[in-house]
Each structure stands twice: as C-alpha cells, then as structure tokens.
Amino acid sequence: MSQFRVLMVCTANHCRSPMGQQVLRHAAATRFGEGAWQVDSAGTNLPGRWPLHEHAVSVLAQRLPRVEPHTSQPLSAAVIGGADLILTASRRQRGIVVQLVPAAIGRTFTIRQFARLCDAVAPLTVDDAIDQDAGAAGRRLVAEAKLARSSLQPVPGEEEDLPDPIGGTLADFEVCADRLQDAIDRILRPLVT
C-alpha cells in the first residue's frame, strides 16, 4: 500500500495548519488505518519555533482522543516537493507555495476550496481500489477534484479562506475548528470504504 502525503499550510504553523493536521490525520487514520495518510504542516512566516496555541489545544482536546505535541515548522521547497496534496489556510499561502515550487500548482488548494471541489466528486468505491491502496485513493481524489473545477461556479475569494483565530477568543478557535472539521468531512466524503 502506498502512502498519501498531505501538507497543511498557514502563516505561523501555530493554529490553523496544525489543527487541520491533527483533525485530518485522525479522520484519515479512522478511515484507512494508522499511517496510510501522512499529514504534516508548515508555516510561511514563522516568528519563532512555537508549540500549538493553547486555545488550539483546548479545542482539539474536545474533538480528538489525543492531542499530539507540536512545534511550528517552516515551509520549504523540499517540504512542498514531498507532498501529494497541499492544503493552505488562505489564498495568500497558496500563492506562496506556488511561488516557491511552481510545479505544485496542480496539487495546491485552500482547504475550503478543495472541500468545495470534493463536493462535486462522485463517490470513489472499492472498484477504484480504495480499499487496496489509500495512497492511490488520495491521488485519485486530487485528480477528480481538479476535473470538478470546470463544472463549478466561482465564489468570492474570501469564501475560500479560513479566517485566522490568532489574537481571538476560545470561541474564535472553536469556529475555526468547526470550519476545518466541515472541510475535512467534505474532502473525505467521496472516499467510500
């Protein structure tokens, strides 16, 4: 079985991308088994090496059986190059990813954009080798989502961004986590196991 590698990207890799990383890692492990999808995260502008924000820890503890330790990591061309799918918090970060590695354009989306594309993907069933290879299933999902792009109407750009909760209250982090969970549920929906 091949592995599918997902990279989540935000600004400081302190809130949004590590929350998304942990939620997606848990959801993919539940669906495909531990380690079938490798989910990592990085930041485009790290002011330092930070742990997961305390509000993010609180929000994740309500949603996951275990919150993994985290230290912010910088985005690099090597990290981008190793990913099958790059999900960014905003259009700005998507632009930074593509500027660093232009060849990544076809596999880089904001997380909310990719969820919207996955809404238009028909279920990928056992006949599509989902059960046999979770890595192939992930790569097939990316291909089908790209094809769906031509059938969807554009939306206002801000609808594709995930607002940054930094500096906000615990409630702001809960809203962010809810939006991440919704996007991840929609992304995984076509992968019928």
C-alpha positions as CSV (number, residue, x, y, z in Angstrom):
1,M,0.0,0.0,0.0
2,S,1.4,3.4,-0.9
3,Q,1.2,6.4,1.3
4,F,-0.6,9.7,0.6
5,R,1.2,12.8,1.8
6,V,-0.8,15.9,2.8
7,L,0.8,19.2,3.8
8,M,-1.3,21.8,5.7
9,V,0.0,25.4,5.5
10,C,-0.8,28.6,7.4
11,T,1.2,31.6,8.4
12,A,2.9,30.7,11.7
13,N,2.1,27.0,11.9
14,H,0.8,27.8,15.4
15,C,-3.1,27.5,15.0
16,R,-4.9,26.7,11.7
17,S,-2.5,24.3,10.0
18,P,-1.6,22.2,13.0
19,M,-5.3,22.0,14.0
20,G,-6.1,20.8,10.5
21,Q,-3.2,18.4,10.5
22,Q,-4.4,16.7,13.7
23,V,-8.0,16.6,12.6
24,L,-7.2,15.2,9.1
25,R,-4.7,12.8,10.5
26,H,-7.2,11.4,12.9
27,A,-10.0,11.2,10.3
28,A,-7.8,9.5,7.7
29,A,-6.5,7.0,10.3
30,T,-10.1,6.2,11.2
31,R,-11.0,5.7,7.6
32,F,-7.8,4.0,6.2
33,G,-5.7,2.8,9.2
34,E,-2.9,4.4,11.1
35,G,-0.2,6.0,8.8
36,A,-2.0,5.4,5.5
37,W,-2.1,9.2,5.0
38,Q,0.9,11.1,6.3
39,V,-0.3,14.6,7.3
40,D,2.2,17.3,8.1
41,S,2.1,21.1,8.5
42,A,4.2,24.1,8.0
43,G,4.1,27.9,8.2
44,T,5.0,30.6,5.6
45,N,6.2,33.2,8.2
46,L,7.4,31.8,11.5
47,P,8.3,34.3,14.1
48,G,9.8,31.5,16.1
49,R,9.5,27.8,17.0
50,W,6.2,27.7,18.8
51,P,4.1,24.9,20.3
52,L,0.5,24.6,19.4
53,H,-1.5,27.6,20.6
54,E,-3.2,27.0,24.0
55,H,-6.7,27.6,22.6
56,A,-6.0,25.2,19.7
57,V,-5.0,22.5,22.3
58,S,-8.3,23.1,24.2
59,V,-10.4,22.9,21.1
60,L,-8.6,19.8,19.8
61,A,-8.9,18.1,23.2
62,Q,-12.7,18.3,22.8
63,R,-12.6,16.7,19.4
64,L,-9.8,14.1,19.4
65,P,-8.9,11.2,21.6
66,R,-5.3,12.7,21.9
67,V,-3.7,16.0,21.1
68,E,-0.3,15.4,19.6
69,P,2.7,17.6,20.6
70,H,3.6,20.2,18.0
71,T,6.4,22.6,17.2
72,S,6.0,25.0,14.3
73,Q,7.9,24.1,11.2
74,P,8.9,26.5,8.3
75,L,7.6,26.0,4.8
76,S,10.3,25.0,2.3
77,A,10.6,23.8,-1.3
78,A,11.7,20.3,0.0
79,V,8.6,20.1,2.2
80,I,6.3,21.1,-0.7
81,G,8.0,18.7,-3.1
82,G,7.3,15.8,-0.8
83,A,3.5,16.3,-0.7
84,D,0.8,14.8,-2.9
85,L,-1.7,17.4,-1.8
86,I,-1.1,20.9,-0.2
87,L,-4.0,22.5,1.7
88,T,-3.5,26.1,2.7
89,A,-5.5,28.2,5.1
90,S,-5.7,31.1,2.6
91,R,-5.2,32.2,-0.9
92,R,-2.2,34.1,0.2
93,Q,-0.5,31.0,1.5
94,R,-1.5,29.1,-1.7
95,G,0.3,31.8,-3.7
96,I,3.4,31.5,-1.5
97,V,3.5,27.7,-2.0
98,V,3.2,28.0,-5.8
99,Q,5.8,30.8,-5.9
100,L,8.3,28.6,-4.1
101,V,7.5,25.5,-6.2
102,P,5.6,26.4,-9.4
103,A,5.2,22.7,-10.3
104,A,3.0,22.4,-7.2
105,I,0.2,24.5,-8.7
106,G,-1.9,21.4,-9.7
107,R,-1.9,20.0,-6.1
108,T,-2.2,23.2,-4.1
109,F,-5.6,24.5,-2.9
110,T,-7.0,26.3,0.1
111,I,-8.7,23.8,2.3
112,R,-12.1,25.3,1.8
113,Q,-11.6,25.4,-2.0
114,F,-10.6,21.7,-2.0
115,A,-13.7,20.8,0.1
116,R,-15.9,22.6,-2.4
117,L,-14.3,20.8,-5.3
118,C,-14.7,17.4,-3.4
119,D,-18.4,18.2,-3.0
120,A,-18.7,17.7,-6.8
121,V,-16.7,14.4,-6.9
122,A,-18.8,11.2,-7.2
123,P,-18.1,8.5,-4.7
124,L,-14.9,6.6,-5.4
125,T,-15.7,3.0,-4.5
126,V,-13.9,-0.3,-3.9
127,D,-13.8,-0.8,-7.7
128,D,-11.5,2.2,-7.8
129,A,-9.0,0.4,-5.5
130,I,-9.8,2.5,-2.4
131,D,-9.6,-0.5,0.0
132,Q,-6.5,-1.8,-1.5
133,D,-4.4,1.4,-1.6
134,A,-5.2,4.5,0.4
135,G,-2.4,6.4,-1.3
136,A,-3.8,5.7,-4.7
137,A,-7.2,6.7,-3.4
138,G,-5.9,10.1,-2.3
139,R,-4.2,10.8,-5.6
140,R,-7.4,9.8,-7.4
141,L,-9.3,12.2,-5.2
142,V,-7.0,15.0,-6.2
143,A,-7.3,14.2,-9.9
144,E,-11.1,14.1,-9.7
145,A,-11.3,17.3,-7.7
146,K,-9.2,19.1,-10.4
147,L,-11.7,17.8,-13.0
148,A,-14.6,19.1,-10.9
149,R,-13.2,22.6,-11.1
150,S,-14.6,23.2,-14.6
151,S,-18.1,22.4,-13.5
152,L,-18.3,24.8,-10.6
153,Q,-19.1,28.5,-10.5
154,P,-16.5,30.7,-8.9
155,V,-17.2,32.0,-5.4
156,P,-16.0,35.2,-3.7
157,G,-12.3,34.8,-2.8
158,E,-12.9,35.2,1.0
159,E,-15.1,32.1,1.0
160,E,-12.0,30.1,0.1
161,D,-10.0,31.4,3.0
162,L,-10.0,30.1,6.6
163,P,-10.0,33.1,8.9
164,D,-7.1,33.3,11.4
165,P,-8.2,33.0,15.0
166,I,-4.9,34.2,16.4
167,G,-5.5,37.0,18.9
168,G,-9.1,35.9,19.3
169,T,-11.0,34.1,22.0
170,L,-11.5,30.4,22.6
171,A,-14.8,30.8,20.7
172,D,-12.9,32.0,17.6
173,F,-10.8,28.9,17.8
174,E,-13.9,26.8,18.1
175,V,-15.3,28.4,14.9
176,C,-12.0,27.7,13.1
177,A,-12.0,24.1,14.2
178,D,-15.6,23.7,13.2
179,R,-14.8,25.0,9.7
180,L,-11.8,22.7,9.5
181,Q,-13.9,19.7,10.5
182,D,-16.5,20.6,8.0
183,A,-13.9,20.9,5.2
184,I,-12.2,17.6,6.2
185,D,-15.5,15.7,6.3
186,R,-16.4,17.0,2.8
187,I,-12.9,16.1,1.5
188,L,-13.1,12.6,2.7
189,R,-16.8,12.0,1.7
190,P,-16.0,10.7,-1.8
191,L,-13.7,8.1,-0.4
192,V,-16.1,5.3,0.2
193,T,-14.5,2.4,2.1
